[in-house]
Amino acid sequence: MPPSGSQEADRPLWQATAVTGVTGRHPAPVHAEDDDFVPAGNLYRLMSEGERERLVENQAGFIAKVSRDDIAERAIGNFRRADGDFGKRLEAAVQALRG
């Protein structure tokens, strides 16, 4: 039976790359969508309705257990920044779980 899991390789996992020309530090270009919320919102909007429902249910279950309201509100606000519908549904689900 062959071994499973991580194993030591008998060769380097990387190789040197030949470079010509000038290298150095260059500022990264700034894009209008450069924030942590755009990719999350895009992913949410790609999901099917069933996937969205399960995601909201899953996240609400964890957020509803948070004892500090300000922390729960901040978390919901972060999801709202990703997608308004996501935040709205999540807030309603948390309120329903908290009674």
C-alpha positions as CSV (number, residue, x, y, z in Angstrom):
1,M,0.0,0.0,0.0
2,P,1.5,3.3,-1.0
3,P,2.1,5.9,1.8
4,S,-0.5,8.6,2.2
5,G,-0.2,12.2,3.3
6,S,2.7,14.6,2.9
7,Q,6.1,13.1,1.8
8,E,9.5,14.5,1.4
9,A,10.3,15.1,-2.3
10,D,13.6,14.1,-3.8
11,R,13.8,17.2,-5.9
12,P,13.3,21.0,-5.3
13,L,9.7,22.1,-5.4
14,W,10.8,25.3,-7.2
15,Q,13.3,26.4,-9.8
16,A,15.1,29.6,-10.3
17,T,13.6,31.8,-13.0
18,A,15.8,33.7,-15.4
19,V,15.0,37.4,-15.4
20,T,16.1,40.1,-17.8
21,G,15.5,43.8,-17.7
22,V,14.7,46.1,-14.7
23,T,13.0,44.8,-11.6
24,G,11.9,46.6,-8.5
25,R,9.0,47.9,-6.5
26,H,6.0,49.2,-8.4
27,P,2.8,50.6,-7.0
28,A,-0.2,48.3,-7.6
29,P,-2.8,49.8,-9.8
30,V,-5.9,50.8,-8.0
31,H,-9.3,49.6,-9.3
32,A,-12.7,50.8,-8.4
33,E,-13.6,47.3,-7.1
34,D,-10.5,46.9,-4.9
35,D,-12.0,46.0,-1.5
36,D,-12.8,42.9,0.4
37,F,-16.5,43.0,-0.3
38,V,-16.8,43.0,-4.1
39,P,-15.6,39.4,-4.6
40,A,-17.8,38.1,-1.8
41,G,-20.8,39.9,-3.3
42,N,-20.0,38.6,-6.8
43,L,-19.8,35.1,-5.4
44,Y,-23.2,35.5,-3.6
45,R,-24.9,36.7,-6.7
46,L,-23.5,33.7,-8.7
47,M,-25.1,31.2,-6.2
48,S,-28.4,29.5,-6.8
49,E,-31.3,30.4,-4.6
50,G,-30.9,27.2,-2.7
51,E,-27.2,27.9,-2.1
52,R,-28.0,31.4,-0.9
53,E,-30.6,30.1,1.6
54,R,-28.2,27.5,3.0
55,L,-25.5,30.2,3.3
56,V,-27.8,32.6,5.1
57,E,-29.0,29.8,7.4
58,N,-25.5,28.7,8.2
59,Q,-24.1,32.2,8.9
60,A,-27.2,33.2,10.9
61,G,-26.8,30.1,13.1
62,F,-23.3,31.3,14.1
63,I,-24.1,35.0,14.4
64,A,-27.2,34.4,16.5
65,K,-24.9,32.8,19.2
66,V,-22.8,36.0,19.5
67,S,-23.5,37.5,22.9
68,R,-22.5,41.1,22.0
69,D,-25.1,42.8,19.8
70,D,-22.5,45.3,18.5
71,I,-20.3,42.5,17.2
72,A,-23.3,40.7,15.6
73,E,-24.4,43.9,13.9
74,R,-20.9,44.6,12.6
75,A,-20.8,41.1,11.1
76,I,-24.1,41.5,9.4
77,G,-23.0,44.9,8.2
78,N,-20.0,43.3,6.5
79,F,-22.2,40.9,4.7
80,R,-24.5,43.7,3.8
81,R,-21.6,45.6,2.2
82,A,-20.9,42.5,0.1
83,D,-24.6,42.4,-1.1
84,G,-27.6,44.3,0.2
85,D,-29.9,41.3,-0.2
86,F,-27.5,39.0,1.7
87,G,-27.3,41.4,4.6
88,K,-31.1,41.9,4.7
89,R,-31.8,38.2,4.7
90,L,-29.0,37.5,7.2
91,E,-30.3,40.1,9.6
92,A,-33.9,38.7,9.4
93,A,-32.6,35.1,10.0
94,V,-30.5,36.2,13.0
95,Q,-33.5,38.1,14.5
96,A,-35.7,35.0,14.0
97,L,-33.2,32.7,15.7
98,R,-32.8,35.2,18.6
99,G,-36.5,35.5,19.1
